[in-house]
Amino acid sequence: MSISIRIDDALYETAKSRARAEMRSIPQQVGYWAKIGRAALDNPDLPIEFVRDTLLAMEEDSEPFELPKQ
């Protein structure tokens, strides 16, 4: 679903430049920031870098780790 919203021109320009640098569209960049902000507000005791890195790690493709048999 797509919904139009109004945002400040400065925020739009910042999102535009960061989106280009991080290979995202402008809406994806704003959504990414919103996701990080929501997670940070839900976990105020965690450093923002930890929140960001955790969300990035959750998006990565990974294979299950198998412990060696003893």
C-alpha positions as CSV (number, residue, x, y, z in Angstrom):
1,M,0.0,0.0,0.0
2,S,1.3,3.5,-0.8
3,I,0.3,6.6,1.1
4,S,1.6,10.1,0.4
5,I,2.8,12.1,3.4
6,R,4.3,15.6,3.7
7,I,7.8,16.0,5.1
8,D,10.1,18.9,5.6
9,D,12.1,19.9,2.6
10,A,15.4,19.5,4.5
11,L,14.5,16.0,5.7
12,Y,13.6,15.1,2.1
13,E,17.0,16.3,0.8
14,T,18.8,14.5,3.6
15,A,16.9,11.3,2.8
16,K,17.6,11.7,-0.9
17,S,21.3,12.0,-0.4
18,R,21.5,9.1,2.2
19,A,19.3,7.0,0.0
20,R,21.6,7.4,-2.9
21,A,24.6,6.6,-0.7
22,E,23.0,3.5,0.8
23,M,21.4,2.2,-2.5
24,R,17.8,2.8,-1.4
25,S,14.9,4.7,-2.8
26,I,13.8,7.8,-0.8
27,P,10.7,6.1,0.6
28,Q,12.9,3.1,1.6
29,Q,15.3,5.4,3.4
30,V,12.6,7.2,5.3
31,G,11.0,3.8,6.2
32,Y,14.4,2.6,7.4
33,W,14.9,5.6,9.6
34,A,11.4,5.1,11.0
35,K,12.1,1.4,11.7
36,I,15.3,2.3,13.6
37,G,13.6,5.1,15.5
38,R,10.7,2.8,16.5
39,A,13.1,0.1,17.7
40,A,15.2,2.7,19.6
41,L,12.1,4.1,21.3
42,D,11.0,0.5,22.2
43,N,14.5,-0.2,23.7
44,P,15.7,3.0,25.3
45,D,18.4,1.3,27.3
46,L,20.2,0.1,24.1
47,P,22.7,2.2,22.2
48,I,21.4,3.4,18.8
49,E,24.3,1.7,17.0
50,F,23.4,-1.6,18.6
51,V,19.7,-1.2,17.5
52,R,20.8,-0.3,13.9
53,D,23.3,-3.2,13.7
54,T,20.8,-5.7,15.0
55,L,18.2,-4.6,12.5
56,L,20.7,-4.9,9.7
57,A,21.8,-8.3,10.9
58,M,18.2,-9.5,10.9
59,E,17.8,-8.5,7.3
60,E,20.9,-10.5,6.1
61,D,20.6,-13.9,4.6
62,S,22.2,-16.5,6.8
63,E,22.5,-20.2,7.2
64,P,21.9,-22.0,10.4
65,F,25.0,-22.7,12.5
66,E,25.5,-26.3,13.4
67,L,27.6,-27.1,16.5
68,P,30.3,-29.8,16.0
69,K,29.3,-33.2,17.4
70,Q,31.4,-34.3,20.3
